Amino acid sequence: MATSSKVAIPAPATPAAEPPETRGFRIATLIFVVALAVAPHVGFYPVFLMKALCFALFACAFNLLLGFGGLLSFGHAMFLGTAGYVTAYTAKSWGLSPELAILAGTAASTALGAMAGALAIRRQGIYFAMITLALSQMVFFFYLQTPFTHGEDGIQSVPRGKMFGVLDLTQPLVMYYVVLTIFMLGFLLIYRVIHSPFGNVLKAIRDNEPRAISLGYDADRFMLIAFVLSAGLAGLAGATKAIVFQLASLTDVHWTMSGEVVLMTLLGGMGTIFGPVAGAFAIISIENYFAGFGQWVTVLTGVIFVVCVLAFRRGIVGELGAWWTRRRNTRRG
Amino acid sequence: MTEIFGVPVQALFGQLLIGLINGAFYAMMSLGLAVIFGLLNIINFTHGAQYMMGAFCAFFLLELAGIGYWWSLLIAPIVVGITGIIVERTMLSRLYKLDHLYGLLLTFGLALIVQGLFTNYYGSSGQPYRLPDEFAGTFNLGFMFLPKYRAWVIVASLLVCLGTWYLTERTRLGSYLRAATENATVVQAFGINVPRMVTLTYGFGVGLAAFAGVMAAPIYQVNPQMGANLIIVVFAVVVIGGMGSILGAIVTGFGLGIIEGLTKVFYPEASNTVIFVIMVIVLLIKPAGLFGQER
């Protein structure tokens, strides 16, 4: 990263920036991993967990951009969907092994992210959201019309195959642990990025862009790198999802999907590490539960949006964190 | 039959007409967005849903109360505008001190609620809206037949757009509005009730969307999803035009409608995406938009 020579630049000293509570994070992560490793053996359906994990990674990738870069993308579905299509196509038509197909999908999303990001960061704030939305709609129409995606049907019965030639992904539990590993790799990478000098500069730009620029940081470049990273990780989620569900369809590129990831992040807590994960699990559970109620899911989604924006802006994890801090402060007197 | 560039003249003018009609809707919708954005600094994601509500309002008035098109054109914008005012008073007004993105998220949530509710009761299929009798028939322009209703849509939307332009640029009320856009605090210090102006502006913008919805009802079917896809195109239109000027929104709206129509003739595969492609080009050349300033 180009900032390595600038490490000495002070990190943002705002009290809002969370101190690197590494120990707390380690304990929380450990509990989280153990819980997830045990979950399929205590009655949770692996398919449900895998879906939630894919969306959790998607939301974490999105949160890297929104929570730490301050950029609201309303078109992240294009990365999820693109990776899904490329992975499904390469695995099915070219017969690539799953790990290569996932890599191909992730690479495609990263490339798309570089293009979309270069365009979108030319405007900021509300315009950024509108541009990303419009770009993803363009991508949606592209997939609707090109023959290789099979339009409304999508690419179906994608082979899961054998990962690295040994891991038989047709076994649900093997597939599950592979998904869990992929998720953890993505999750830890995001944690690493956020707490790196790069991440600190990103937060500085989010909090006060003119000052960051005056300190000599090329704000546009940092935002573009964050955008590409976020797109690539969203792609990793989409690629994994395509292998898990053996399907790539238009749902994943539709703008409602972009809205959904915003909602997961908002509900869980923007700018927190675990927030998007909590949000993804909550939303996927709700959708599972209300699956038979037709459009009421859309209505409920809208209601959660409105409630979050009006009364619950810190989200689940943000509120928990605030409660924890309050409690600790009152104890200390 | 005469041809231009290998395309029959009839088809060319037919598509141009459709483009002009679509352009009329883009113009009215982006105008409403621009008016709201100017004062509230909020992108009204509910705009598409409110357009759909306008169409449904006209549909209900006709089916349930027997009230026809002309009264709907007046009543629907007022009714939907009032719902907008309620939303502004109870929800949006709490967000003005926060990041503008929260306004976008709130209105997105509201759009999902409205769309979900209407889809629950009316499905995804369209309800037909009967064309008023006085619009039956066509004008014969010599080179093509122009359906009377389509002519009316173009004329009426032009009138509405120019009326809005006149209201904001040439009247005292409009000068307050523009002043408050520049600096609300100072305008308030002069004794003008800015919060009420903000509320009414939102109601007016929403009313414009509902008006467009009523206009659209006889052409497209009345459908819960009718606003969802339109609003994304209108966002692209707004990015292309920039939200700085009212006239800019009108010109961009009609212009892009016509370009889209022409694309349908010469390269139909791209007709869905041409506006987004233009957006990309404009972003590369003039990021602030054709009529906008960086703000």
Interface residues (C-beta under 8 A of the other chain):
Chain A: L72 F74 L119 R122 R123 G125 I126 Y127 A129 M130 I131 L133 A134 L135 Q137 M138 F141 F142 L144 Q145 W255 G259 V262 L266 G294 Q295 W296 V297 T298 V299 L300 T301 G302 V303 I304 F305 V306 C308 V309 L310 R313
Chain B: F37 N41 I43 M91 R94 L95 L98 H100 L101 Y102 L104 L105 L106 F108 G109 L110 A111 L112 I113 V114 Q115 G116 L117 T119 N120 I232 V233 F235 A236 V238 V239 E269 N272 T273 F276 V277 M279 V280 L283 L284 P287 A288
